[in-house]
């Protein structure tokens, strides 16, 4: 008998000390919400229990606390959620348990408590090591705090990742500042670095500034130059680009949870606005929890789960999603998973043009293709 596939757990904590001007995630200001936060923990535990009953016996693949700013959560709340997930989905070996954190001194002081709660991987939203850039990005920490936080994290957790944001206005590959910033980030010693190009999202503060003409991002050529510089600098320092925006010092440093998602495996989405992917009634099903905290809690109270949507994907839609996720990684995606799409001619054309590579029944983007991945995917699917 085939053992049921393991399932990962994503836990969304929507509270932030401040809302960053580029953020379009489901977040709220945390101030004055202490009672609500305690109620939300209860609801998330209950949601997790009911969803586990529906899935039946499974092993736990990973746990990921995202947000929002889950490092603002009381460590005992995190411990309760971790214990619940591990009890519901028992496994023999330890699993990766990631917590996203901001590098403020107040949050750094809680690292030891989170480690004692079971967190073994910290993902730090450093974003920049330049104070002017941090002010522009609306961050509530300084470059000095970021350096202290990385040092404290590495002395507390087995695994540490840092996020950086580049392609900021007026930033170019020709200038030495970004090269120096990358070099300093590498010198801090993390095993994993995730550099993201600044994306202007509609409805955010930056989106509104862009519409007014007050914010002008680098042009396409400048962004390409910054991307190339980032890839080359990290590669020279021993980081493998195993995904478009994720670099690790070897396979052991790669994010287990993110790979689980990119490979198209199942994961539970717990918390306000959390997304999940489950195989229910023989169909891959996308789940989305209620975004408003009060609506999420009420849904759990009334129905047992916080879902606002649970929509089965057609075989075509599931294959499209598998393609979009798989091509983000260097390992690519099995061609057999794409059968409903009938892409043979388009794949052949993009392989001939040097954007895709086909080897051992796996389709992957070349370095040239990853640089323009959105366009490659559009060429395949439109």
Secondary structure, DSSP 4 states (H G I P E B T S, - for coil): -PPPPPEEEEEEE-EESS--TT--SS-EE-TT-HHHHHHHHHHHHHHHHHHHHHH-S--EEEEEEEES-GGGS-HHHHHHHHHHHHHHS--SS--EEEEEE---HHHHTTHHHHHHHT--EEEEEEE-S-HHHHHHTT-SS-HHHHHHHHHHHHHH-SEEEEEEEE--TT--SSSHHHHHHHHHHHHTT-SEEEEEE----TTSHHHHHHHHTS-----HHHHHHHHHHHHHHHHHTT-EEEETTEEESSGGGS-HHHHHHHTT--EEEESTT-EEEEEETTEEEEEEE-SSHHHHHHHHHHHSS-EEEEEEPPHHHHHHHHHHHHTTBTT-EEGGGGGGG--HHHHHHHHHTTSEEEETTEEEE-HHHHHTHHHHHHHHH-
